[in-house]
Amino acid sequence: MPTAGPPPVTDRLDPQEMVVLHRVFRREIPLLAGLVEAAAPGDRQRTSTLADHLDLVLGALAEHHEGEDDLLWPKLRERAVPGADVIARMAEQHEAIAGALNAVTDLSHQWRMRPDRDTALRLAESLRALDRHTTVHMDDEEEHLLPLMADHITPREWSQVGERGRRSVPKSKLLIFLGAILEDATARERHLFLSQMPAPARLLWRTIGTRLYDRTTTRVRRSSDHAPVKRT
């Protein structure tokens, strides 16, 4: 039987975290398309650097959507009955994005093995197609889904999606992905993310993570005008 009604007001979700996460994909996917296109054919070291970063971004995007599919959509279908059309549209968009993700992933693996010009161009175009799909979806999600989440999803339920996503990121890449999240965040948003981390993890970010992320972005973006930004 549907369990209608929002969570208690004292336990109301601030969905801004999703907007901050979306900025990672809005920035990194088109940026990587340009970097892949600009890579010198046959440069296996450069190809490996970009393909590794692409694996991180694509893996995070896929896991974020799977977490929503498994942990958010069922709850919203029960609780936000008037918003059923929005949730159905989100699910359909996820299917289109999954197809684009599979195409990019296949081409990325091909390019890693054979870094020629033709494969790079096809990968860059595939990334731009993925960017178009994700941009439409994220715009729609931020305008129409986040209000439903604020009314019908608790902070604890949303944190389960985030925890699932964190577990999917290789431990060696966690600080890099945290840097990607914080890069375009406001001071308030950075405080929000960092305050949820244990004190030892915050210390690790400030003492090691900022420099690691700066080195990573410098290496990945060396052919781009998009300069890395330190976040403390």
Backbone torsions as a table, in degrees:
resi	resn	phi	psi	omega
1	MET	NA	134.9	-177.4
2	PRO	-58.3	140.2	177.1
3	THR	-106.3	76.1	-175.5
4	ALA	-70.1	160.8	175.8
5	GLY	111.2	143.1	-179.3
6	PRO	-75.7	163.1	173.3
7	PRO	-65.7	164.3	-179.1
8	PRO	-56.4	145.4	-178.4
9	VAL	-57.8	-34.8	-178.9
10	THR	-70.0	-11.2	-178.3
11	ASP	-122.5	40.2	-173.5
12	ARG	-82.8	136.3	-178.7
13	LEU	-79.2	136.2	167.6
14	ASP	-99.1	106.0	-173.0
15	PRO	-79.9	10.6	-179.1
16	GLN	-60.1	-26.3	178.6
17	GLU	-55.8	-37.7	-179.8
18	MET	-67.2	-38.0	177.9
19	VAL	-61.1	-42.7	179.4
20	VAL	-63.9	-42.9	177.7
21	LEU	-63.7	-41.4	179.1
22	HIS	-57.7	-32.5	-179.1
23	ARG	-61.1	-30.6	177.1
24	VAL	-59.6	-48.9	-177.6
25	PHE	-71.7	-36.4	177.4
26	ARG	-62.1	-34.7	-178.0
27	ARG	-85.9	-49.2	-167.5
28	GLU	-75.6	-36.2	-175.6
29	ILE	-66.2	-52.3	177.4
30	PRO	-66.9	-32.5	177.1
31	LEU	-62.0	-45.0	179.2
32	LEU	-65.8	-34.0	176.7
33	ALA	-58.3	-46.1	178.9
34	GLY	-66.9	-38.2	-179.2
35	LEU	-69.2	-40.6	176.8
36	VAL	-61.7	-44.6	-179.2
37	GLU	-62.7	-33.5	-177.1
38	ALA	-85.2	-10.9	-176.5
39	ALA	-65.2	140.8	178.8
40	ALA	-70.6	130.2	177.4
41	PRO	-55.8	137.3	177.1
42	GLY	84.7	-5.1	-179.9
43	ASP	-82.7	90.2	-173.9
44	ARG	-67.8	-33.0	178.9
45	GLN	-66.2	-44.5	178.2
46	ARG	-64.9	-42.8	178.1
47	THR	-59.2	-43.6	-179.4
48	SER	-64.3	-41.6	178.8
49	THR	-59.3	-48.5	-178.0
50	LEU	-70.8	-39.7	179.6
51	ALA	-65.3	-36.9	176.9
52	ASP	-62.7	-44.4	-180.0
53	HIS	-67.8	-37.1	177.5
54	LEU	-63.3	-40.5	176.8
55	ASP	-58.1	-42.3	-179.5
56	LEU	-63.2	-47.2	-177.4
57	VAL	-67.3	-46.2	-178.8
58	LEU	-65.3	-40.6	178.8
59	GLY	-62.7	-41.1	179.2
60	ALA	-66.1	-41.3	179.1
61	LEU	-64.2	-46.1	-179.7
62	ALA	-62.0	-44.3	-177.6
63	GLU	-69.3	-36.3	176.8
64	HIS	-59.4	-44.8	-178.8
65	HIS	-71.5	-38.8	177.9
66	GLU	-65.2	-36.1	176.7
67	GLY	-63.5	-41.5	175.7
68	GLU	-63.5	-45.0	-179.4
69	ASP	-57.5	-43.6	-172.8
70	ASP	-85.7	-35.1	-169.4
71	LEU	-109.9	-24.1	-177.0
72	LEU	-103.8	-50.4	-173.2
73	TRP	-57.4	-44.5	179.9
74	PRO	-59.3	-40.4	-179.8
75	LYS	-67.1	-42.2	-178.9
76	LEU	-68.7	-34.3	177.0
77	ARG	-62.8	-33.6	179.4
78	GLU	-77.7	-40.8	-168.5
79	ARG	-96.8	-28.8	-174.3
80	ALA	-113.4	60.0	-173.9
81	VAL	-55.4	-43.1	179.0
82	PRO	-64.3	-17.7	179.5
83	GLY	-97.3	18.1	-175.5
84	ALA	-59.7	-35.2	-179.6
85	ASP	-66.8	-35.4	177.4
86	VAL	-64.5	-46.1	-177.9
87	ILE	-65.0	-40.6	177.4
88	ALA	-62.1	-39.1	179.4
89	ARG	-67.0	-39.8	177.6
90	MET	-60.5	-43.3	-179.6
91	ALA	-64.0	-40.8	177.8
92	GLU	-64.4	-40.6	178.5
93	GLN	-64.7	-36.9	177.0
94	HIS	-60.7	-38.3	179.3
95	GLU	-64.2	-42.2	178.1
96	ALA	-65.0	-40.4	179.1
97	ILE	-66.8	-38.6	178.4
98	ALA	-60.2	-40.6	176.9
99	GLY	-63.7	-42.5	178.0
100	ALA	-66.4	-37.8	177.6
101	LEU	-62.8	-42.4	179.2
102	ASN	-62.1	-39.9	179.6
103	ALA	-64.7	-44.3	179.0
104	VAL	-64.3	-43.3	-178.6
105	THR	-61.8	-44.6	178.5
106	ASP	-61.0	-44.9	-179.1
107	LEU	-68.5	-35.2	177.5
108	SER	-62.8	-41.7	177.9
109	HIS	-65.2	-40.7	177.4
110	GLN	-62.6	-43.0	-178.1
111	TRP	-66.5	-37.1	177.9
112	ARG	-61.3	-39.3	-179.4
113	MET	-79.8	-31.3	-176.3
114	ARG	-140.6	86.0	-173.6
115	PRO	-79.8	60.9	179.0
116	ASP	-94.8	171.2	-174.9
117	ARG	-66.2	-41.7	-177.1
118	ASP	-63.2	-44.7	179.7
119	THR	-65.4	-38.9	178.5
120	ALA	-62.0	-43.0	-179.5
121	LEU	-65.7	-40.4	178.3
122	ARG	-66.0	-38.0	177.9
123	LEU	-65.9	-43.2	179.4
124	ALA	-61.2	-43.2	178.9
125	GLU	-66.3	-37.6	177.8
126	SER	-64.9	-37.7	176.4
127	LEU	-65.1	-38.2	178.6
128	ARG	-68.0	-34.8	175.2
129	ALA	-65.8	-42.3	176.6
130	LEU	-61.0	-41.3	179.4
131	ASP	-60.8	-40.6	179.0
132	ARG	-63.3	-44.3	179.2
133	HIS	-62.5	-47.5	-175.5
134	THR	-69.1	-35.4	179.8
135	THR	-64.5	-46.1	177.0
136	VAL	-58.8	-44.9	-178.0
137	HIS	-65.0	-47.4	-176.8
138	MET	-67.2	-37.4	175.4
139	ASP	-60.0	-47.0	-179.4
140	ASP	-64.2	-43.8	-178.2
141	GLU	-62.8	-45.4	-177.3
142	GLU	-67.6	-33.6	-179.6
143	GLU	-79.8	-40.0	-169.2
144	HIS	-113.1	-29.2	-176.8
145	LEU	-88.6	-38.5	-175.2
146	LEU	-58.8	-38.6	175.4
147	PRO	-61.3	-36.4	176.4
148	LEU	-65.6	-40.8	178.2
149	MET	-62.3	-42.9	-178.7
150	ALA	-60.6	-33.1	-178.0
151	ASP	-86.7	-24.8	-167.7
152	HIS	-128.2	-4.6	179.2
153	ILE	-119.8	133.7	-180.0
154	THR	-85.6	159.4	175.3
155	PRO	-56.1	-38.1	-179.6
156	ARG	-64.7	-40.7	179.3
157	GLU	-65.9	-40.5	177.1
158	TRP	-65.9	-37.2	-179.7
159	SER	-64.0	-27.4	176.9
160	GLN	-65.7	-35.4	175.5
161	VAL	-65.5	-44.7	178.9
162	GLY	-63.5	-40.7	179.5
163	GLU	-65.0	-39.7	176.7
164	ARG	-61.7	-42.3	178.1
165	GLY	-63.1	-42.5	179.6
166	ARG	-62.6	-39.2	179.9
167	ARG	-65.2	-24.6	-178.6
168	SER	-80.1	-16.9	-179.1
169	VAL	-85.6	128.9	176.5
170	PRO	-54.0	140.7	-176.5
171	LYS	-55.4	-35.7	-179.1
172	SER	-68.4	-14.0	-177.2
173	LYS	-109.7	-0.4	-174.8
174	LEU	-61.7	-44.7	-179.6
175	LEU	-67.3	-33.7	178.0
176	ILE	-66.4	-43.5	-179.4
177	PHE	-70.3	-34.7	174.4
178	LEU	-60.6	-42.2	176.7
179	GLY	-60.4	-38.9	178.7
180	ALA	-63.9	-37.6	178.0
181	ILE	-67.5	-41.6	-173.8
182	LEU	-81.7	-16.6	-171.2
183	GLU	-54.7	-47.0	-177.7
184	ASP	-105.7	13.6	-179.1
185	ALA	-77.7	150.5	172.5
186	THR	-75.6	170.1	178.1
187	ALA	-59.2	-40.5	178.9
188	ARG	-64.8	-42.3	-179.1
189	GLU	-67.7	-39.3	177.2
190	ARG	-62.2	-42.9	178.9
191	HIS	-60.5	-42.0	-179.9
192	LEU	-59.2	-48.5	-178.1
193	PHE	-67.2	-46.4	-175.8
194	LEU	-69.2	-32.0	-178.8
195	SER	-67.5	-20.8	179.4
196	GLN	-84.9	-7.8	-179.3
197	MET	-91.1	148.1	173.5
198	PRO	-60.1	151.9	-177.7
199	ALA	-55.0	-42.5	178.8
200	PRO	-61.6	-35.8	179.6
201	ALA	-68.6	-38.8	177.0
202	ARG	-63.1	-41.0	178.2
203	LEU	-63.7	-41.4	178.4
204	LEU	-61.2	-41.4	178.4
205	TRP	-61.3	-46.5	-174.4
206	ARG	-73.2	-29.7	-176.8
207	THR	-92.5	-30.7	-176.5
208	ILE	-122.4	-43.6	-170.8
209	GLY	-61.6	-42.0	-177.6
210	THR	-62.1	-42.7	179.7
211	ARG	-69.9	-38.7	178.5
212	LEU	-62.4	-43.5	-179.3
213	TYR	-67.6	-39.3	178.2
214	ASP	-61.8	-43.2	178.3
215	ARG	-64.6	-40.5	-178.4
216	THR	-64.4	-47.4	-178.5
217	THR	-67.1	-34.7	176.6
218	THR	-62.9	-42.2	-179.7
219	ARG	-69.2	-44.4	-177.0
220	VAL	-69.4	-40.7	-170.6
221	ARG	-99.2	20.7	-171.9
222	ARG	-60.0	-21.5	178.8
223	SER	-101.5	11.6	-175.2
224	SER	-115.8	155.0	174.4
225	ASP	-82.6	-5.4	-178.8
226	HIS	-78.8	100.8	-175.0
227	ALA	-77.6	142.1	176.8
228	PRO	-67.2	149.7	-177.4
229	VAL	-125.0	125.1	177.3
230	LYS	-77.3	140.0	176.7
231	ARG	-123.9	118.7	179.9
232	THR	-109.5	NA	NA
